[in-house]
Amino acid sequence: MLQRLRNIGPGIVIAATGLGAGDLIAASVAGAKYGTALLWAVVIGAVMKFALNEGLARWQLATGTTLLEGVIAHFGRAAGWLFLAYLLLWSFFVGSALMSACGVALHALFPVFDEPGTGKVVFGILSSLAGIFLVLLGGYGLFEKVMKVAIALMFLVVVFTAVALWPGTGAVLEGLLVPAIPEGGLDWTLALMGGVGGTVTVLCYGYWLREENRGGQDALRTSRIDLAAAYAVTALFGVAMVIIGSTVEIEGRGAGLLVILSERLAETLGPVAGTLFLLGALGAVFSSLLGVWQAVPYLFADLWGQLLGTHGPGEAAGGSALDDAIDTRSLPYRGYPAALALLPMAGLFHSFREVQKAYAIAGAWFLPVLALALLFLNGRAGWVGPRYRSRPATQAVLLATLAFFSWIAWRSMR
């Protein structure tokens, strides 16, 4: 058990990547609008993300291939092209959202500009450039160390803040145990369940498993412990942010969101606590930016190789094959973070909250598709073997994920 705990790494990285713009913005704004009524959505979203990532690890450890390769092999190249189009669109939204969040956090810490919007743009651009510099010059080892420090900082600060602003045990328990969608709260429920804890970035877990050289009979059990720790942190962080948001008025304040939150804490516990909150918020959003800048290029490079034929079946997976297929020195891998760092800068000139919401909702529609793919891929013993075939409990959670988001789609079209 101690050895498995020492191996916790990719899960913490996936948590740090998912904990950022989605949690900080969607959760706090949802809390401001609807109080603690949507706490249940955060917890269910974390459980769903665990099931999705466990299924992804199961596929890769069983077959030695990436999930993208499995989808293309069993569903056809058209599925790969469709996902590539979605990935490009999602990348623009997530890039803009993360730059905006970093810009707002840094301006709140260093208010050197008269207009918050100007600070958001300037600091957002600088954050993006810093992220690409760290990704292209640093290896995975440095990346993982930075992410672990960032998630420790943001977790401690945010949970401490939530306790300091506690709205009452009764309200918190009701929000956790009594599922309800307030009038007008459908989009924010979707944003919480889809955005909190990451969306497309969950696919990156398999590539980080390769970086850890994880394999063998105990690898899946180790991954479950890894992911359980990660999504426990995710759920606690998301719940804490909803609680924090429920104590402040955010409506109409846009890029001043972090300033409002820090001022509220400063009023309660003093100016030092307000500054610490801003540092924790910066750790959250910058770790998310750094994780996306480092990991999403794996997805693009994998798709590039599969769709253009630069590597074939069995060459885009874990172990040495993936080392050959996903070359981090290649143009597809190194060019994509450059595009991520530059093209979404246009989103910095649009409404902060609307960009964050568009990112969360766009990412949420990816989750039922992933759940459906895992139900098919991991549900066949002939593809993954009897030992790795999905358990009934896992299949039930994946079915619930698929059913819930299908219901959300039906409701949104009424």
Buried (B, 14 or more C-beta within 10 A) or exposed (E): EEEBEEBBBBBBBBBBBBBBBBBBBBBBBBBBBBBBBBBBBBBBBBBBBBBBBBBBBBBBBBBBBBBBBBBBBEBEEEBBEBBBEBBEEBBBBBBBBBBBBBBBBBBBBEEEBEEBBBBBBBBBBBBBEBBBEBBBEBEBEEBBEBBBEBBBBBBEBBBBBBEBBEBEEEBBEBBBEEBEBBEEBBBBBBBBBBBBBBBBBBBBBBBBBBBBEBBEEEBBEBBBBBBBBBBBBBBBBBBBBBBBBBBBEBEEBBBBBBBBBBBBBBEEBEEEBBBBBBBBBBBBBBBBBBBBBBBBBBBBBBBBBBBEEBBEEEBBBBEEBBEEBBBBEBEBBBBBBBBBBBBBBEBBEEBBBEBBBBBBBBBBBBBBBBBBBBBEBBBEEEBBEEEBBBEEEBBEBBBBBBEBBEEBEEEEEE
